[in-house]
Each structure stands twice: as C-alpha cells, then as structure tokens.
Amino acid sequence: MNKLYRPQTFEELTELLKDYPDKPLFYSGGTEIMADYRLRKIKQAAWIDIKQLPGMIELSDDTIGACVPLNELISPRMFYDVGQFVADRTVRNHLTIGGNVCGKLPFREAVLPLLAMEAEVTIFSEGEMIRQRLEDRFDKFLRLEPGELVYQFHLDRSERPYRHNRYTTSSVVDYPLMTYLAVKADRGYFVGLSGYGSVPQYGWFDEWKQDDIFNHFQAVTNDRGSSAYREKLLRIELAKGAPDEAV
Amino acid sequence: MKQYEDHVQMEFRLNGETVFVRFDVDETLLHVVRNRIGLKGQKGSCLNGDCGACTMLLDGVPVKSCLMLALDVEGRDVTTIEGLKDTPVQQAFIEKQGFQCGYCTAGFIMNAQAMLETHPEADEAITNNWLASNICRCTGYEGITEAIKRAKELIADEMGK
C-alpha cells in the first residue's frame, strides 16, 4: 500500500470510487486487514480510511455505525455476551462491528445478534444510501458489490429472552468451535450458530422443536473439531430449552 | 479530502511530548515508535494481534499497535511503557516478580495500567477479561496475577491518602 485516502464526506467518497471502481479496500479498525497485509494477502495499493466519514461511529438507541468498536456495544445484553468473545478485549477496542460482519474470517459472530434483532442495514452504493433488512443481504456473508460500503445498522435494542454459549478447543480467547445464540422474538425463535459450519448459520422457528432446529444446521469437520462433536454440543444447548423458558 | 502517499510526516503526542515523525504510509504504529522514534519498550512478537506484547495506550485505551497504521494516531495521545514513571503497577510487577524473560512485560503493564485506571478494584472476572489479551510464553501467570493484586493494594493505599 502506498496511498491512503481519508474522505470526509460521501460526496468525496463517490468521486474517489470513480478512480477505484473494482475492489477498493476500505480500512477502519485494521485488525484483520493489517494481519493480512503483513502476510501479503492484500494487493490493493490504495486504501480508503472510512472512519472519518459522517455517521460511521454513530451509536444511538437505534443506530450503530459500521466503525463502532465491539467493546462499545454493551446493550442489549446479548450483544455484549456475543461480542465479548470475539478476538480479545484489547483487539475489540479497534475491531469494528462492520469489520467483523464483513470480514474474511468465517465466524462473523457479531452478525448473530444483529440477525436475531431483525436489524436493517444501510449500505452506501453508487452514491446512494440503500436501507434494507440485513437478512435480505446476508447469505453466508454480507453480499456487497464492489464499491459498496456498509454504513450503519438499525435495530430496536430492547432486551429479549435469549440463551448464549460459546465453545472453543482450549482457551477463552480462540475461534469458536460453536457459538450458540437462541432468542425469542415476536417472529418466533431465532437460533444462530458461528463456527458450527464453514459460515454463520441461522434460522427462525415457530415452535421450539429440538429435532427440527437441529436438522436445520449443517456441522463441519475441521482441525478444531469433528462434525459429530459439534452436533453433540448443539444437542446439549438445545436441550437446555427455549430461550423464554425459565432457567 | 485528506490523502497520504508514500512518505508522510505526522505529529502526535507520545508519552506527553509532541513528536513530529516521517515514515512510510503503510507502517504500523509499533514500527514507527520502535524504529523511527527509537522507543523499544513495546515489543513485536506475533505481529498478528495475538500476543499483546505491542500493547500501547491510545488516548488511554489499550490497542495492539502491530495491527494499527501509524497514521491512525495523528493528533492523538500515545503512551508506551517509557511514559509510565514509577506507577503502582510497575512497582507491583517488581515486588511480585511479575515477569520471567520480560519480553511480554511491557504489554502486560500497559494493559494492567489501563484496566486499573478504569477499574481500580477490578475483580477476577474483569482482570481475566482484560489480561486475556496478553500472552506470557514463559507461562509466568502466577507472578503476574500476584502483581495485579499488589497493584490494587498500592492504588487503594494511594487513594486512601
């Protein structure tokens, strides 16, 4: 990399993207990008630092800017519970929610509470802001066209009944064998998993039927654990009951 | 629009003093502090954000300086181990021998410093949550744990004065 741009407005970004129409690299917290850059996995010579664009670090009752660090997301409680296990605490001081959701790593755990809360996402695309349901954009990963930028997430941050657990092979600070999040919402029961498959998986269920929920998900075998082991972990979590059942 | 290309010049505050430094646009904060400015207290080890040896405080908040462009600290306050002067945390690490080879020590101390400024009475859960960001490859965690406990006592004594 030998050029870094810091647009201050979206008009400036629009003009800038005309010069880099293919795959611009958007830089914010840097935690994933800098690790990849050191390993020479990043080819773009020009990076665009998006942190100083207006609204990117907004944090209000119903809006989360894409450049908000994970450590700042403490409500609702499920956000904190899921987020506090991503990387480690120091990294989370500059690991952003947008970076986690859009990252190349397969876990993207922060997307689970966003999906559970039926969040909407605003995406900057070809000079316009497009707001839509996150679920409509998230299929295994956030579907973005070249030049599109995640701007903000919008959600009702009221508390909902939930259960959460996270398994790793050894220490707390590690990638998940399985992150489990089950939430009761008006729409039904949400169950989301990270680390269970090669991408985050989730589903909505009208009733808490363990077999139906279990069969919705596909476990993967990799060097962290077998699919059979992951399936056992999921069975254990489902057997603890629905998120709105008394513990 | 701000634009940086090839070699840049930038000003920020390092350990309370304003520094003006030239570096390449893609250099990390760790590299600039160690190799351009010459403060070698914070160490590079994994360079992947895993070990915490490079931990510095940015506006009082611990960050992994190996994962951050130096450009990100323009106009901001950076603190390294050289910026701490006989703090209770440092004193406690000496008293309780919270180190073995010492390579990770500066990172642990910076993180502990930030933690105890935020939570002077940090309990075990808070301490584990914060300090899990750092790795001691000598596995000298017992001494580090004792040092944190002692630092809390020293801080409590100071606050009681």
Interface residues (C-beta under 8 A of the other chain):
Chain A: M1 N2 K3 L4 Y5 R6 P7 Q8 E12 L16 Y27 G30 T31 M34 A35 Y37 R38 D49 Q52 Q84 A87 D88 R89 T90 V91 N93 H94 S171 V172 V173
Chain B: M1 K2 Q3 Y4 E5 D6 D24 V25 D26 T28 L47 N48 G49 G52 T55 V61 P62 V63 K64 C66 L67 M68 L69 L71 D72 N111 N128 N129 W130 A132 S133 N134
